[in-house]
């Protein structure tokens, strides 16, 4: 009798993404990347495995992952891309296709996205496109990717006029969140990941928000118990929303609290100048303030969000050299915009998000108030 993949895999917390025949597990625990049992569900001794990573992560984790995959595949190779949001574009996406075609990869090929959100998004998009779809696995190495970008099947590259505007919904076969890899994450990247963690509490789960206020220092110190709880809770929340609205027809948009402002900051400053999580953190402060100005939520709750974002080590003021007019220009090409109207994820109660428009003069006033030079 054949042993099931679940029994072969090492002990780990599991969160299931329920999407019918495209369902998959998220594994959360320590020492998962180096354990060959982790990758048993993808085993195919006649298939080619391609690890896609970046220059930073390659030096740390590509060789151990390749060794863990080797018992399961006929061949394992690593493609190393430049590190940074500035390289999340069509030109560098094409490097993945070059490698796949050069290696004569077929439809049984499995791509492994080893890195943060940039690597995960690009590898997933390449998997969606190559031969009209090949399997891929997310192996996120940043906190931000573990709690957000690796889960739910959003894949994309950036365009100079807008972030993540060219992409596809394409689900991985599994997501492996090895908490050990967070030990090598720079402090700035750790704080950036906490922005997405805070987002879940601020927009969806007020009890989790309170837990974050009590444990934010432990998370910044990389306490393993705190990280395990935070990553699992974030994945549980996202799993429930993705299961109900995979392609962001409605409900899933509430996961974008702070992103309309944040994406404008990222694009306006030049991709890479601000980390994605830094833009989201500042954007959440702006979104909470806008909600308060519109009478949707109390000023006290908006200040509560701002205080937690600051404690996470994130900026709470926008860049001094990005004027409100430029924000508006960039936000009009946001994916939530409709008919030229900018739509924001706002708070209409404590930890309850909605998607709606806002008067332009109020938006401009919020940006002006919450800008570093103001």
Secondary structure as GFF3:
##gff-version 3
##sequence-region A 1 374
A	DSSP	alpha_helix	5	8	.	.	.	ID=ss1
A	DSSP	beta_strand	13	17	.	.	.	ID=ss2
A	DSSP	three_ten_helix	20	22	.	.	.	ID=ss3
A	DSSP	beta_strand	24	29	.	.	.	ID=ss4
A	DSSP	three_ten_helix	36	42	.	.	.	ID=ss5
A	DSSP	beta_strand	44	54	.	.	.	ID=ss6
A	DSSP	alpha_helix	55	57	.	.	.	ID=ss7
A	DSSP	pi_helix	58	62	.	.	.	ID=ss8
A	DSSP	alpha_helix	63	70	.	.	.	ID=ss9
A	DSSP	beta_strand	73	81	.	.	.	ID=ss10
A	DSSP	three_ten_helix	85	87	.	.	.	ID=ss11
A	DSSP	alpha_helix	90	102	.	.	.	ID=ss12
A	DSSP	beta_strand	110	115	.	.	.	ID=ss13
A	DSSP	alpha_helix	117	129	.	.	.	ID=ss14
A	DSSP	three_ten_helix	130	132	.	.	.	ID=ss15
A	DSSP	beta_strand	135	140	.	.	.	ID=ss16
A	DSSP	alpha_helix	143	144	.	.	.	ID=ss17
A	DSSP	pi_helix	145	149	.	.	.	ID=ss18
A	DSSP	beta_strand	154	159	.	.	.	ID=ss19
A	DSSP	beta_strand	162	169	.	.	.	ID=ss20
A	DSSP	beta_strand	174	178	.	.	.	ID=ss21
A	DSSP	three_ten_helix	179	184	.	.	.	ID=ss22
A	DSSP	alpha_helix	187	203	.	.	.	ID=ss23
A	DSSP	alpha_helix	206	220	.	.	.	ID=ss24
A	DSSP	alpha_helix	224	244	.	.	.	ID=ss25
A	DSSP	three_ten_helix	251	256	.	.	.	ID=ss26
A	DSSP	alpha_helix	259	269	.	.	.	ID=ss27
A	DSSP	alpha_helix	276	293	.	.	.	ID=ss28
A	DSSP	alpha_helix	299	311	.	.	.	ID=ss29
A	DSSP	alpha_helix	324	331	.	.	.	ID=ss30
A	DSSP	beta_strand	344	347	.	.	.	ID=ss31
A	DSSP	beta_strand	353	356	.	.	.	ID=ss32
A	DSSP	alpha_helix	360	369	.	.	.	ID=ss33
###
